[in-house]
């Protein structure tokens, strides 16, 4: 049975040129593995560090990544892109021009007979009220139209600035924020039946068995620290790996 792959928090466009090339080289290596051994790729948010598309143009700087995605689709790989708090509104470009499926929020799926909940992780659980208000404001279609109404260079510059603001914002309780998604998954397992809760967002990679003894919380970690983590589900087994 072909594998189902998961990545998150690559933050393309964030770092210096050498780091960006390394991430793209690793993505090319991973995508080759997906083409040879997989059938699906789930990208769980913050793949890009910022994104804002207009009716007739998209931001420069992501051409190689877009070509790699397009190549996956041409090889009949199903690609799903769940928006995160940095690539928080993906528009229609990825769906209509490349042929991948974009999603938002928390989504429950049945994959090879196992029950998955997939999300980036932003806005889930208690706390971080400021971000929850911000995301509702920014994803509002009227506000997006107003933002697109200004010069693209200014609008994209604003997106970069908001990305940095999101990164420099620090929660008062660091321990609570680190555990927030795990705590959310623990609460959710008392309300829903699922086998895997998979997310990113807080960059704390790991797999944790939840209190029901059968469900797993998975955080995919981040690529900005020099590692290249990914998850793969094959033959009923989920593994968290690194290139």
BELHU-V160477 format. One record per run of one state. SS is the DSSP state (helix for helix, strand for strand, loop for the rest). FROM is the first residue (numbers start at 1). TO is the last residue. If there is no record, write none. Layout:
ss = <SS SS>
from = <FROM FROM>
to = <TO TO>
This chain:
ss = <loop strand loop strand loop helix strand loop strand loop helix loop strand loop helix loop strand loop strand loop strand loop helix loop helix loop helix loop helix loop strand loop strand loop strand loop strand loop strand loop>
from = <1 3 8 12 13 17 38 44 48 49 63 75 78 83 93 99 101 104 107 112 114 119 129 139 141 149 152 169 174 189 196 200 206 210 216 220 229 235 237 243>
to = <2 7 11 12 16 37 43 47 48 62 74 77 82 92 98 100 103 106 111 113 118 128 138 140 148 151 168 173 188 195 199 205 209 215 219 228 234 236 242 243>
